[in-house]
Amino acid sequence: MPDLLQEIDEWGPEKVVCVSDARTGMRGVLVVDNTARGTGKGGTRMSPTVTVAEIARLARVMTWKWAAVDLFHGGAKAGIIADPDSPDKERIVRAFARRLADQIPASYVAGLDMGMTEHDAAIIQDELGDRGAAVGVPESLGGVPYDQLGVTGHGVAEAVDAALAHRGRSAVGARVALQGFGAVGAAAARRLHELGAQVVALSTVEGSVHDPDGLDVPRWLDARAEFGDACVAKAPARQRVPRGDELVVDCDVLVPAAGQDVIDEALAAAVRAEFVVEGANLPTTPGARALLAARGVTVVPDFIANAGGAIAAGFAMDARHSAFRPEPEAILRTVAERTRGNTVLVLDTADRGGTLPHEAARELAEERVRTAMRLRGRLPEPV
């Protein structure tokens, strides 16, 4: 296992807190990466495979994501090693919140990520007796209904449209392949359909489907609502393809919206899309991005394309102590405006500087964080 102390750089992490509870078996970690621009904010994930290194990587992504969308919060992430389907989930979440009571919400505001639900966010608020402890709670408790609105996927679709327009193309008739048909992928499919795009492939953990003539998105959304990940098993045999094939089908735009590091150099060589718009966090490796660029494939970085959740969280952070709910229309409008604007800004900057879009986006975010660190007197003393 890498020594995280050796991984600390000028940006952070500022704080790594590991917690455990013998009675429930809970083991968890909080990584606060950089708070120069505000309180640490990022989702909490639950998975049997959570690692400190994984959470640290994701916390750094949040640092860049908040800075890239120019919202004043800092990068942070938390993780719990547990099965999200465990019958003891509530006890585990409550133990996690108790053990981090000195950190939440003073240094970190909990949120939703893989394996965590609105109910879990409400449990964290209840355990700590503080509405400010978490965002992502049910709408009935004044929260922003992230999944109902599909904020992240909505932004991903807007990034697709903006990237196509930047290259003189239209979303109307554009063929899009989606890896992942969960909260992000389904919302992206819905918005892409509204924009006139043609979804030709999608996948879940149960399998993949492909139709070069386009899938019936409304019917697939209904099937997902009824059958969940097993919806792919209901597809006609002619549409079913091996898992992973959705990444290499002939299409205009590929949206990896599932896991991390799914596109490596070997797979990048087989990608047939002209655009890769990163719906998931860290879906491509550095080597893959370099190879895709050499092949003329435009890649829209994750912390630009999938920042819709962070933008919505900005509204939710403001609403934590308010008696009024945020307006869904205002949230979706802001998600679209900021995601589209940042997509064009990053692609323009990359074109002018002859750099990869990831490098252009990182430079933009780094400069904003560095400015905040300088103003707060946090930069290293000159030698």
MIDREN-260087 format. One line per 8 residues: number of its first residue (from 1); their letters; for each residue x negated, y, z negated of N, C-alpha, C. Coordinates in steps of 0.1 Angstrom, whole numbers, plus 5000, padded with zeros to 4 digits. Example, Ala and Ser with C-alpha at 12.3 -4.5 7.8 and 13.67 -1.06 7.14 Angstrom:
% MIDREN-260087
1> AS> 4868:4943:4922:4877:4955:4922:4868:4967:4922  4872:4978:4929:4863:4989:4929:4871:5000:4921
END
This chain:
% MIDREN-260087
1> MPDLLQEI> 4992:4988:5000:5000:5000:5000:4991:5012:5000  4994:5023:5009:4986:5034:5009:4987:5042:4996  4976:5049:4992:4975:5057:4980:4981:5070:4983  4993:5073:4977:4999:5086:4981:4991:5098:4976  4983:5096:4966:4975:5107:4962:4965:5112:4973  4961:5102:4981:4952:5105:4992:4959:5111:5004  4972:5110:5004:4980:5115:5015:4985:5130:5012  4983:5135:5000:4987:5149:4998:4979:5159:5006
9> DEWGPEKV> 4986:5168:5012:4979:5178:5021:4983:5192:5017  4981:5202:5025:4983:5216:5021:4998:5219:5019  5007:5210:5025:5021:5212:5024:5027:5205:5012  5022:5194:5007:5027:5186:4996:5024:5172:4998  5031:5163:4991:5043:5166:4983:5039:5173:4970  5048:5181:4965:5046:5188:4952:5048:5179:4940  5057:5169:4942:5062:5161:4931:5067:5147:4936  5062:5137:4929:5067:5123:4932:5071:5117:4918
17> VCVSDART> 5084:5114:4917:5089:5109:4904:5095:5095:4906  5089:5085:4900:5095:5072:4901:5102:5069:4888  5114:5063:4889:5122:5060:4878:5127:5045:4878  5131:5040:4866:5136:5027:4866:5145:5025:4854  5153:5015:4854:5163:5012:4843:5163:4997:4842  5159:4992:4830:5158:4978:4828:5172:4971:4828  5181:4978:4822:5195:4972:4821:5201:4969:4834  5201:4979:4843:5207:4977:4856:5198:4972:4867
25> GMRGVLVV> 5185:4972:4864:5175:4968:4874:5172:4979:4885  5178:4991:4882:5176:5002:4891:5161:5006:4892  5156:5008:4904:5143:5014:4907:5145:5024:4917  5139:5036:4915:5141:5047:4924:5130:5057:4925  5130:5066:4935:5119:5075:4936:5125:5088:4942  5120:5099:4937:5123:5113:4942:5110:5119:4947  5110:5124:4959:5098:5131:4964:5102:5145:4968  5097:5155:4961:5099:5169:4964:5086:5173:4972
33> DNTARGTG> 5088:5176:4985:5077:5178:4994:5072:5193:4993  5081:5202:4996:5076:5216:4996:5088:5225:4993  5087:5234:4983:5098:5243:4979:5095:5257:4981  5086:5260:4990:5083:5274:4993:5095:5282:4998  5104:5276:5005:5115:5283:5011:5128:5280:5003  5127:5273:4992:5139:5271:4983:5139:5257:4976  5150:5255:4969:5152:5242:4961:5151:5230:4970  5145:5219:4965:5144:5207:4973:5157:5201:4976
41> KGGTRMSP> 5159:5198:4989:5172:5193:4993:5170:5182:5004  5176:5171:5003:5176:5160:5012:5184:5149:5007  5188:5140:5016:5196:5129:5012:5190:5119:5003  5198:5111:4997:5194:5100:4988:5198:5087:4996  5189:5078:4998:5192:5066:5005:5191:5054:4995  5199:5043:4998:5199:5031:4991:5197:5019:5000  5186:5012:4997:5183:5000:5005:5174:4991:4997  5175:4978:5000:5166:4969:4993:5151:4971:4997
49> TVTVAEIA> 5149:4978:5008:5135:4979:5013:5129:4993:5011  5135:5001:5003:5130:5015:5001:5116:5014:4996  5107:5023:5001:5094:5024:4996:5090:5039:4993  5081:5041:4984:5076:5055:4981:5071:5062:4994  5063:5055:5002:5058:5060:5014:5069:5064:5024  5079:5056:5025:5090:5059:5034:5097:5072:5029  5100:5073:5017:5107:5085:5011:5098:5097:5013  5085:5096:5011:5076:5107:5013:5076:5112:5027
57> RLARVMTW> 5076:5103:5037:5077:5107:5051:5090:5114:5054  5101:5109:5049:5114:5116:5051:5115:5129:5044  5109:5131:5033:5108:5144:5026:5101:5154:5034  5090:5150:5041:5083:5159:5049:5091:5163:5061  5099:5154:5067:5108:5157:5078:5118:5168:5073  5123:5167:5061:5132:5177:5056:5126:5190:5055  5113:5191:5051:5106:5204:5050:5106:5210:5064  5103:5203:5074:5103:5209:5088:5117:5211:5092
65> KWAAVDLF> 5127:5203:5089:5140:5205:5094:5146:5217:5088  5145:5220:5075:5151:5232:5069:5144:5244:5076  5131:5244:5078:5124:5255:5083:5128:5257:5098  5129:5246:5105:5132:5247:5119:5146:5254:5122  5156:5251:5113:5169:5257:5115:5170:5270:5107  5159:5274:5101:5157:5287:5094:5168:5289:5083  5169:5278:5075:5177:5278:5063:5168:5277:5051  5172:5284:5040:5163:5285:5029:5165:5275:5018
73> HGGAKAGI> 5160:5263:5021:5159:5252:5012:5146:5245:5015  5141:5237:5005:5129:5230:5007:5130:5215:5010  5120:5209:5014:5120:5195:5018:5120:5185:5006  5129:5176:5006:5129:5166:4995:5137:5154:5000  5135:5143:4993:5142:5130:4996:5142:5121:4984  5152:5113:4983:5152:5103:4972:5156:5089:4977  5152:5079:4970:5156:5066:4974:5158:5057:4962  5167:5047:4964:5170:5037:4954:5168:5023:4960
81> IADPDSPD> 5160:5015:4953:5159:5001:4958:5170:4993:4953  5180:4991:4961:5192:4983:4957:5200:4980:4970  5209:4970:4968:5218:4966:4979:5230:4975:4978  5233:4983:4989:5244:4993:4988:5258:4986:4987  5258:4972:4990:5270:4965:4988:5271:4958:4975  5262:4961:4966:5262:4954:4953:5274:4958:4945  5280:4949:4938:5292:4952:4929:5288:4961:4917  5274:4962:4915:5269:4970:4904:5265:4984:4909
89> KERIVRAF> 5269:4988:4921:5264:5000:4927:5266:5012:4918  5278:5014:4913:5281:5025:4905:5272:5026:4893  5270:5015:4886:5261:5015:4874:5247:5019:4878  5242:5014:4890:5229:5017:4895:5228:5032:4898  5238:5038:4905:5237:5052:4908:5238:5060:4896  5246:5057:4886:5246:5064:4873:5233:5064:4866  5226:5052:4866:5213:5051:4860:5203:5059:4867  5203:5059:4880:5194:5068:4888:5196:5082:4884
97> ARRLADQI> 5209:5087:4884:5211:5101:4880:5206:5104:4866  5209:5096:4857:5205:5098:4843:5190:5100:4842  5182:5091:4849:5168:5091:4848:5162:5103:4854  5169:5109:4863:5164:5121:4870:5172:5134:4865  5178:5133:4854:5185:5145:4849:5177:5157:4847  5164:5155:4844:5155:5167:4843:5151:5173:4856  5154:5166:4867:5150:5170:4880:5162:5175:4889  5174:5169:4886:5186:5173:4893:5195:5181:4885
105> PASYVAGL> 5199:5193:4889:5196:5199:4902:5185:5210:4902  5177:5210:4891:5167:5220:4890:5157:5220:4901  5152:5208:4905:5142:5206:4915:5148:5200:4928  5159:5193:4927:5164:5185:4938:5179:5184:4937  5186:5186:4948:5201:5184:4949:5203:5172:4957  5210:5162:4951:5212:5149:4958:5222:5151:4970  5221:5142:4979:5230:5142:4991:5231:5128:4996  5236:5127:5008:5239:5114:5014:5229:5110:5024
113> DMGMTEHD> 5226:5097:5024:5217:5091:5035:5222:5077:5036  5214:5069:5042:5217:5055:5045:5221:5048:5032  5232:5041:5032:5236:5033:5020:5244:5040:5009  5245:5054:5011:5252:5062:5001:5264:5068:5007  5275:5069:4999:5288:5074:5003:5292:5087:4996  5303:5093:5000:5309:5104:4993:5312:5101:4979  5317:5088:4977:5320:5084:4963:5307:5084:4954  5296:5080:4960:5284:5080:4952:5279:5094:4948
121> AAIIQDEL> 5281:5103:4958:5277:5117:4954:5286:5122:4943  5299:5118:4943:5308:5123:4933:5304:5116:4919  5299:5104:4920:5294:5097:4907:5282:5105:4901  5273:5109:4910:5262:5117:4905:5266:5130:4898  5276:5137:4905:5281:5149:4898:5287:5146:4885  5295:5135:4884:5302:5131:4872:5292:5127:4861  5282:5119:4865:5273:5115:4855:5265:5126:4848  5262:5136:4856:5254:5148:4851:5263:5159:4847
129> GDRGAAVG> 5276:5158:4849:5285:5168:4845:5283:5182:4851  5279:5181:4864:5275:5194:4871:5278:5193:4886  5287:5202:4890:5291:5202:4905:5279:5205:4913  5269:5211:4907:5257:5215:4915:5247:5204:4917  5250:5192:4911:5240:5181:4912:5239:5174:4925  5250:5175:4933:5250:5167:4946:5260:5174:4956  5256:5172:4968:5266:5176:4979:5269:5163:4987  5280:5164:4995:5284:5153:5002:5296:5146:4995
137> VPESLGGV> 5301:5153:4985:5313:5147:4977:5325:5147:4986  5336:5139:4982:5348:5139:4990:5354:5153:4991  5361:5155:5002:5368:5168:5005:5377:5172:4994  5383:5161:4987:5393:5164:4976:5386:5170:4964  5373:5169:4964:5365:5175:4953:5358:5188:4957  5362:5193:4969:5356:5205:4974:5344:5203:4983  5342:5191:4987:5330:5188:4995:5332:5190:5010  5321:5190:5017:5322:5190:5032:5323:5176:5037
145> PYDQLGVT> 5333:5173:5045:5335:5159:5049:5326:5156:5061  5313:5153:5058:5303:5151:5068:5307:5141:5079  5311:5129:5074:5314:5118:5084:5326:5121:5092  5336:5127:5085:5349:5130:5092:5346:5140:5103  5338:5150:5100:5335:5161:5110:5324:5156:5120  5316:5146:5115:5306:5141:5124:5295:5151:5127  5291:5159:5117:5283:5170:5119:5269:5167:5126  5263:5156:5122:5250:5153:5128:5251:5149:5142
153> GHGVAEAV> 5260:5140:5145:5263:5135:5158:5267:5146:5167  5276:5155:5162:5281:5166:5170:5269:5175:5174  5259:5177:5165:5247:5185:5169:5239:5178:5179  5237:5165:5177:5229:5157:5187:5235:5158:5201  5248:5157:5202:5254:5159:5216:5252:5173:5221  5253:5183:5213:5250:5197:5217:5235:5198:5221  5226:5191:5214:5212:5191:5219:5210:5185:5232  5218:5174:5235:5217:5167:5248:5222:5177:5259
161> DAALAHRG> 5233:5184:5256:5238:5193:5266:5228:5205:5268  5222:5210:5257:5213:5221:5259:5200:5217:5266  5195:5205:5263:5183:5200:5270:5186:5198:5285  5197:5193:5288:5201:5191:5302:5202:5205:5309  5208:5214:5303:5210:5227:5309:5197:5234:5311  5188:5232:5301:5174:5238:5302:5167:5234:5314  5170:5221:5318:5163:5216:5330:5172:5217:5343  5182:5226:5342:5191:5228:5353:5200:5217:5356
169> RSAVGARV> 5203:5209:5346:5213:5198:5348:5226:5201:5340  5236:5193:5343:5248:5194:5336:5251:5181:5328  5258:5183:5317:5262:5171:5309:5273:5164:5316  5281:5170:5325:5292:5164:5332:5286:5153:5341  5290:5141:5338:5286:5130:5346:5272:5124:5342  5265:5130:5333:5252:5125:5328:5254:5112:5321  5246:5102:5324:5247:5089:5318:5238:5088:5306  5245:5085:5295:5238:5085:5281:5239:5071:5275
177> ALQGFGAV> 5227:5066:5270:5227:5054:5262:5224:5057:5248  5232:5051:5239:5231:5053:5225:5226:5041:5217  5215:5042:5210:5212:5032:5201:5217:5036:5187  5227:5028:5183:5234:5031:5170:5248:5037:5173  5258:5031:5166:5271:5035:5168:5278:5037:5154  5269:5042:5145:5274:5045:5131:5279:5059:5131  5277:5066:5119:5283:5079:5117:5277:5089:5128  5264:5088:5130:5258:5097:5140:5261:5093:5154
185> GAAAARRL> 5259:5081:5158:5261:5076:5171:5276:5078:5176  5285:5075:5167:5299:5076:5171:5303:5090:5173  5299:5099:5164:5302:5113:5165:5296:5119:5178  5283:5115:5181:5277:5119:5193:5284:5114:5205  5289:5102:5205:5297:5097:5216:5309:5105:5218  5316:5108:5207:5329:5115:5208:5326:5129:5215  5316:5136:5210:5313:5149:5216:5308:5149:5230  5300:5139:5233:5295:5137:5247:5306:5135:5256
193> HELGAQVV> 5316:5127:5252:5328:5124:5260:5335:5137:5263  5337:5145:5252:5343:5158:5254:5336:5167:5264  5323:5166:5264:5314:5174:5273:5314:5169:5287  5320:5157:5289:5320:5152:5303:5309:5142:5306  5301:5138:5296:5291:5129:5298:5297:5115:5299  5289:5105:5304:5293:5092:5306:5284:5083:5297  5290:5077:5287:5282:5068:5278:5282:5054:5284  5270:5050:5288:5268:5037:5295:5264:5026:5286
201> ALSTVEGS> 5259:5029:5274:5254:5018:5265:5255:5023:5251  5257:5013:5242:5257:5016:5228:5254:5003:5220  5250:5004:5208:5247:4992:5200:5250:4994:5185  5251:4983:5178:5252:4983:5164:5243:4972:5159  5242:4969:5146:5233:4959:5142:5238:4945:5146  5250:4944:5151:5256:4932:5156:5253:4929:5171  5248:4939:5178:5246:4936:5192:5247:4949:5200  5246:4947:5214:5246:4959:5223:5256:4956:5234
209> VHDPDGLD> 5260:4967:5240:5269:4966:5252:5264:4976:5262  5266:4973:5275:5262:4981:5286:5272:4980:5298  5276:4992:5303:5284:4992:5315:5279:5003:5324  5272:5001:5335:5267:5012:5343:5278:5021:5348  5290:5017:5348:5301:5025:5353:5307:5034:5341  5302:5032:5329:5306:5040:5318:5316:5032:5309  5314:5034:5296:5323:5028:5286:5334:5037:5283  5345:5031:5279:5357:5039:5275:5355:5043:5261
217> VPRWLDAR> 5350:5055:5259:5346:5060:5246:5358:5060:5236  5369:5066:5239:5380:5066:5229:5384:5052:5225  5384:5042:5234:5387:5028:5230:5376:5022:5221  5363:5026:5223:5352:5021:5215:5353:5028:5201  5357:5040:5201:5358:5046:5187:5369:5040:5179  5380:5036:5186:5391:5029:5179:5386:5015:5174  5378:5008:5183:5373:4995:5179:5364:4996:5168  5356:5006:5167:5346:5008:5156:5354:5011:5143
225> AEFGDACV> 5365:5019:5144:5373:5022:5132:5379:5009:5127  5383:5000:5136:5390:4988:5132:5380:4977:5127  5369:4975:5135:5360:4963:5133:5346:4967:5127  5343:4980:5127:5330:4983:5122:5319:4979:5132  5308:4975:5127:5296:4970:5135:5300:4958:5144  5310:4951:5140:5314:4939:5148:5322:4942:5160  5324:4955:5162:5332:4959:5174:5325:4954:5187  5312:4953:5187:5305:4949:5199:5309:4935:5203
233> AKAPARQR> 5312:4927:5193:5316:4913:5196:5330:4912:5204  5337:4923:5203:5350:4923:5210:5349:4927:5225  5337:4931:5229:5335:4935:5243:5336:4924:5252  5340:4926:5265:5340:4915:5275:5325:4910:5277  5324:4897:5280:5311:4891:5281:5302:4898:5291  5308:4904:5302:5300:4911:5312:5293:4923:5306  5299:4929:5295:5293:4941:5290:5282:4938:5279  5283:4926:5273:5274:4923:5262:5259:4920:5267
241> VPRGDELV> 5250:4927:5261:5236:4925:5264:5228:4923:5252  5216:4917:5252:5208:4915:5240:5205:4928:5233  5204:4927:5220:5200:4939:5212:5187:4944:5216  5186:4957:5218:5174:4964:5222:5175:4968:5237  5183:4961:5245:5184:4964:5259:5190:4978:5261  5198:4983:5251:5204:4996:5253:5193:5007:5254  5181:5004:5249:5170:5014:5249:5163:5015:5263  5165:5005:5271:5158:5005:5284:5168:5004:5296
249> VDCDVLVP> 5181:5006:5294:5190:5006:5306:5187:5019:5314  5191:5018:5327:5190:5030:5336:5200:5040:5331  5195:5052:5327:5203:5063:5323:5196:5076:5324  5203:5087:5322:5197:5100:5322:5192:5104:5308  5199:5100:5298:5195:5105:5284:5196:5092:5275  5186:5091:5267:5186:5080:5257:5186:5087:5243  5195:5083:5235:5197:5088:5221:5194:5077:5211  5182:5076:5206:5180:5066:5195:5185:5072:5182
257> AAGQDVID> 5196:5066:5177:5203:5071:5165:5205:5061:5155  5194:5052:5153:5195:5042:5143:5183:5043:5133  5173:5035:5136:5162:5034:5126:5149:5042:5130  5139:5040:5121:5126:5047:5123:5117:5038:5132  5108:5045:5139:5098:5038:5147:5103:5027:5156  5114:5029:5162:5120:5019:5171:5114:5020:5185  5109:5032:5189:5103:5033:5202:5088:5034:5200  5080:5024:5203:5066:5024:5203:5061:5025:5217
265> EALAAAVR> 5047:5024:5219:5042:5026:5232:5047:5016:5242  5048:5004:5238:5052:4993:5247:5066:4996:5252  5075:5000:5243:5089:5002:5247:5090:5015:5255  5081:5025:5251:5081:5038:5258:5078:5036:5273  5070:5026:5276:5066:5023:5290:5078:5018:5298  5088:5012:5291:5100:5006:5297:5112:5015:5297  5112:5026:5290:5123:5036:5290:5126:5041:5303  5138:5041:5308:5142:5046:5321:5149:5059:5321
273> AEFVVEGA> 5150:5065:5309:5157:5078:5308:5148:5089:5312  5154:5101:5315:5146:5113:5318:5145:5121:5305  5154:5119:5296:5154:5127:5283:5156:5117:5272  5149:5119:5261:5151:5112:5248:5154:5122:5238  5166:5121:5233:5171:5131:5222:5172:5123:5209  5164:5127:5200:5162:5118:5188:5173:5121:5178  5183:5112:5177:5194:5113:5168:5190:5108:5154  5181:5098:5153:5176:5093:5140:5164:5101:5135
281> NLPTTPGA> 5160:5099:5123:5148:5104:5118:5136:5095:5122  5125:5101:5128:5113:5094:5131:5115:5081:5140  5123:5083:5151:5126:5071:5159:5115:5067:5169  5106:5077:5171:5095:5074:5181:5081:5076:5174  5072:5068:5178:5058:5069:5173:5051:5080:5181  5040:5085:5175:5032:5096:5182:5027:5090:5196  5022:5078:5196:5017:5072:5208:5028:5071:5219  5040:5068:5214:5052:5067:5224:5055:5081:5229
289> RALLAARG> 5055:5091:5221:5058:5104:5226:5048:5109:5236  5035:5106:5234:5025:5110:5243:5027:5103:5257  5031:5090:5256:5033:5082:5268:5045:5087:5276  5056:5090:5268:5068:5095:5275:5065:5108:5282  5058:5117:5275:5054:5130:5281:5046:5128:5294  5037:5119:5294:5029:5116:5306:5037:5111:5317  5049:5104:5314:5058:5099:5324:5068:5110:5328  5067:5122:5322:5077:5132:5326:5090:5132:5318
297> VTVVPDFI> 5090:5124:5307:5103:5123:5300:5103:5134:5289  5114:5142:5289:5115:5153:5279:5121:5147:5266  5114:5149:5255:5118:5144:5242:5122:5156:5233  5134:5156:5228:5139:5166:5218:5137:5161:5204  5128:5167:5196:5124:5162:5183:5136:5160:5174  5134:5150:5165:5145:5146:5155:5149:5158:5147  5139:5166:5141:5143:5176:5132:5149:5189:5139  5150:5188:5152:5157:5198:5160:5171:5192:5163
305> ANAGGAIA> 5171:5180:5169:5183:5175:5175:5193:5170:5164  5188:5165:5153:5197:5159:5143:5199:5168:5130  5196:5181:5132:5197:5190:5120:5211:5194:5117  5221:5188:5124:5235:5192:5121:5238:5189:5106  5233:5178:5101:5236:5174:5087:5230:5184:5077  5218:5189:5081:5212:5199:5072:5219:5212:5073  5224:5216:5085:5231:5228:5086:5244:5228:5078  5251:5216:5079:5264:5215:5072:5261:5215:5057
313> AGFAMDAR> 5249:5209:5053:5245:5208:5039:5243:5222:5034  5238:5231:5043:5237:5245:5039:5250:5251:5034  5261:5248:5042:5274:5253:5037:5278:5246:5024  5275:5233:5023:5279:5226:5011:5271:5231:4999  5259:5234:5001:5251:5240:4989:5257:5253:4984  5262:5261:4993:5268:5274:4989:5281:5271:4982  5288:5260:4986:5302:5257:4981:5302:5250:4968  5290:5245:4963:5290:5237:4951:5297:5242:4939
321> HSAFRPEP> 5297:5256:4937:5303:5262:4926:5315:5271:4930  5319:5269:4942:5330:5278:4947:5343:5271:4946  5354:5279:4944:5367:5273:4943:5373:5271:4958  5366:5276:4968:5371:5275:4981:5363:5265:4989  5370:5258:4998:5363:5248:5007:5357:5256:5019  5345:5251:5024:5340:5257:5036:5350:5254:5048  5350:5263:5058:5359:5261:5069:5352:5251:5079  5359:5240:5083:5353:5230:5092:5349:5237:5105
329> EAILRTVA> 5358:5245:5110:5355:5252:5123:5342:5260:5123  5340:5267:5112:5328:5275:5110:5315:5266:5110  5317:5254:5103:5305:5245:5102:5302:5240:5116  5311:5235:5123:5308:5229:5137:5303:5240:5146  5309:5252:5145:5304:5263:5154:5289:5266:5151  5286:5267:5138:5272:5270:5135:5263:5258:5138  5267:5246:5136:5259:5234:5140:5256:5235:5155  5266:5238:5163:5264:5239:5178:5255:5250:5181
337> ERTRGNTV> 5257:5262:5176:5249:5273:5179:5234:5272:5175  5232:5267:5163:5218:5266:5159:5211:5255:5166  5218:5243:5168:5211:5232:5174:5208:5235:5189  5217:5241:5196:5215:5245:5210:5203:5255:5211  5204:5265:5202:5194:5276:5203:5180:5271:5200  5179:5262:5190:5166:5256:5186:5161:5247:5197  5170:5239:5203:5166:5230:5214:5159:5238:5225  5166:5249:5229:5160:5257:5240:5147:5264:5236
345> LVLDTADR> 5147:5269:5224:5135:5276:5219:5123:5266:5219  5125:5254:5214:5114:5244:5213:5110:5240:5227  5119:5237:5236:5115:5233:5250:5108:5245:5257  5113:5257:5256:5106:5268:5262:5092:5270:5256  5091:5269:5243:5078:5271:5237:5068:5260:5242  5073:5248:5243:5065:5236:5247:5060:5239:5262  5070:5243:5270:5066:5246:5284:5056:5257:5286  5058:5267:5278:5048:5279:5279:5034:5275:5274
353> GGTLPHEA> 5034:5267:5263:5021:5264:5257:5015:5251:5263  5022:5244:5271:5017:5231:5276:5015:5221:5265  5024:5221:5255:5023:5211:5244:5036:5202:5245  5035:5192:5236:5047:5184:5235:5058:5191:5226  5071:5189:5229:5081:5195:5221:5079:5193:5206  5075:5181:5202:5073:5179:5188:5062:5188:5182  5052:5191:5190:5041:5200:5185:5046:5214:5184  5054:5218:5194:5060:5231:5194:5069:5233:5182
361> ARELAEER> 5078:5223:5180:5087:5224:5169:5080:5224:5155  5070:5216:5154:5062:5216:5142:5055:5229:5139  5049:5235:5150:5042:5248:5148:5052:5259:5144  5064:5258:5149:5074:5268:5145:5078:5266:5130  5080:5254:5126:5084:5251:5112:5072:5254:5103  5060:5250:5107:5049:5252:5099:5046:5267:5096  5048:5275:5106:5046:5290:5105:5056:5296:5095  5068:5291:5095:5078:5296:5086:5075:5292:5072
369> VRTAMRLR> 5071:5279:5070:5067:5275:5056:5055:5282:5051  5045:5283:5060:5032:5289:5056:5035:5304:5052  5043:5311:5059:5046:5325:5056:5052:5325:5042  5062:5316:5039:5068:5316:5026:5058:5313:5015  5049:5303:5018:5038:5300:5008:5029:5312:5006  5026:5319:5016:5017:5330:5014:5024:5341:5006  5036:5344:5009:5043:5354:5001:5045:5350:4986  5046:5337:4984:5047:5333:4970:5033:5331:4963
377> GRLPEPV> 5022:5333:4970:5009:5331:4965:5006:5316:4963  5010:5308:4972:5008:5293:4971:4997:5288:4980  4992:5296:4989:4981:5291:4998:4968:5289:4990  4960:5280:4995:4947:5278:4988:4939:5291:4988  4931:5292:4977:4922:5304:4976:4911:5303:4987  4908:5314:4994:4897:5313:5004:4884:5310:4997  4876:5302:5004:4863:5298:4998:4853:5309:5000
END
